C-alpha cells in the first residue's frame, strides 16, 4: 500500500486556502493589496469537495458537530500564540485532545507553512495530530481582537475557527472540513452572522447548519 505523502496534503491545504483568499480579494480588491506575495489559486481536489457525509461522522449521528461548549466568546487574548495555546488547552479540557503541548505545537507547525489568518477578522487555524481524539471544531470570538496574526488585510483576528483532525484519519477528512469552512467564509452572510451572534448557542447553530 502506498504511503501517504504529507507534502501532497499540505499543497492541497494551500490550494483550498488560496482559492478562498482569491475569492475574497475579488470581492474587495483593495483589501490585502500589500499583504504579501500573491498565491496562485488552485482547484479544490475532488477528495476535498464537500460531500453529504458530515466531518467527524464517527461521532453519534444525532450529536451536533459543534457543541455550545466548543464556542468561546468574550475572551481576551493578547496575540496569536496565546490564542493557539488557549484553544489547545480548551480542547484537552473538553476531551477532544489529550496533550495540549503537542496540539499547540501542531498548530504552530501549520502556521510555519503559511499563515491561517484570512480577512475581515477571521482565521482558520488547523492541526492534524496524534494528540487529537476526534475530528472537531473550536470557535473563539475575541471582540477586542487578537494581534500578531498575519492576515491578508492586516487587521486583527476576532474570530478563530480552529479545526482539529486526528492523525489517524486520512487526509481527505481534513481537506473536507477545511474546504467546508473555507467556502463558508466566502459567504458575506455567514461571516456577518458569526460576527453578530449574541451567544455561543447562536454560533454553534450557524456552524452546524454549514458543516452537517
N, C-alpha and C positions, 0 to 999 in steps of 0.2 A: 504494500500500500504506500502510495506516495506521501511523503511528509508534508505537513502544512508549511508554507513559506510566509513568515510574518511580514516580509518585505512587500509581498503582493497585497496582503490585508492593509498594511499601512498606506500603500498607494491608493487603494480603493477608499480608505477613510478620507484621504486628502481630496480625492475626486468628488466625493459627496459634499464635503465642506466647501470646496472651491465652487461647486455648482450653486450652492446656496449663496455664497458671497457674491458671485457674479450676478445672480438674480436680484439681490438687494442693491447692488451698485447700479443696475439698470433702472431700478425703481427710484433711486436717489443718487444720481451720478456725482453730485458734489460731495457726498459723504465718503470719507476714506480716500480722497484723491491722493493724499500724501501719506497714506497709511503704510506704504511699503511696496515692494515689487508685486506686480500682478501675478496671478496664478492662472494658468490655462485651465478652463473648466473641463472636467472630464465627465462622461456619461456615467450615471449610476449603474453598476453592474447588475446583471439580471438576478444574481444571487441576493442582492441587497434590496431589490424592489419590494415595496410594501405588499404584503400578502394578507389573506384572510386570517391567518394564524396570528394570534397575539403574541408579542415577545414575552418570554417567560412562561410559555404555555405549560410548563411543568407545575406551576402553582395551581391551586384549586381553581377550577373553571369559573366558579361563581365569585371569586375574590377579586376586588379591584386591583389593577396592576400598581397604581399609585394610591397608597392609603393616606389618610389625613396625617398620620404620624410622620410620613415621608415628606411633608411640606413644612418648611420652617420659615416663618415670617417675623418681621420686626427684629431681626438680628443685626448686630453691628460688627462688622469685620473690617480690620484695618487694610488688608491687602489680599492679593490672590493666594499667597501661601497660607495665610491664616484661614481663608475660606476653604481651601482644599483640606487642611488639617481638621477643620470643623466638620466638613462633610464626611471625612474618613472616620472620625470618632463617632459621629451620629450613626453611620452605617453599622458600626460594631454594636452600639447601644441598642439598635433595632434588630440585631441578629441577622443582618444582611451580609455581614462580613465578620471575620474573626481575628483580624490583625490590622489595627489602624495604621501602624507604621508602614507595613507593606502596601496597603491600599494607597496611602499618601504618596509613597514612592512611585507607585504605578501611575497615579495622576501626573506626577512631575515628569516621569519618562515620556508621557504623551505630550505634555506641554513643550518639552525639549525638541520634539519633532516639528512643532509648529503650534502657534497659539490657538486655543479654542475660544478666544474672545471674538465675538461677532460684531454686530451693530445694534444700535437702538437699545443698549443696556443689557444685552443678552450674551451669555456664554454657555457652551455645551461641553464642559469637561467630561472626559470619559476614560475609563480604565478597564483593562482586562487583566485579571489577577487570580492566582490560586487562593488568595485571601477572601475572595467573594463567594458567598454561598449560593446565591441565586440571582438571576438577571433582575435588575430593579432600577428604579429612578428615584433620585432625591432632588427636591427643588428647594432652593434657598432664595428668598427675596429680601434684599437689604436695601431699603429705600434710600438710605443715605449714600449708597454707592460703595463699590469695592474698588479701591485704587490698585495700580500696579498690574492690571490685567491688560495685556496688549490687545487692543480692539481695533477694528477696521476704521472706526470713526474717532478713535482716541478718546472716547467718553468712558466714564466708569461703568462697571458692570453692576446692575441692580438685580438681575435675575440669573442665577446659575442653575441650569437643568443638567444634573450630573447623571451619567449613565454608567451602571456597574454591570459587568459581564464576567461570569466565572471563566477561569482559564480552561475548564473542561468543555465548554461549549464551542462549537465550530465558529469560524469567522463569519458565516452567513448570519447567525443570530445577532452578533454585534453590529453588523452592517445594516440589517433590517431596522434595528432600533435607532441607530444613528440616522438612517435615511428618513424615518418617520418624524423624528424630532426636527431634523433639518428642513424638511418640507413644511412642517407646521410653522416654523419660524419665518418662512417666506410669506405667510398669510398675515396681512396687517391686522385683521380682526382677532386672530389668535394672540398676537403679541399684545394688543391693546387689552384684551380680556385678562391676560395673566397679570399685566401691569396694574390694572384697576381692580382686580379681585379683592374683595373685602375680608376674606377668611381663607384658611387652609382648605376648608371643605370645598370652596369655590374653585381653587386652583387644582385640587385633586380631581374634581369633576371634569374640568376643562381638559386636563391631561388624559384622563381615562377615556373621554369621548374621542380623542385623537389616536390613542395608542391601542385601543382594544381591537 
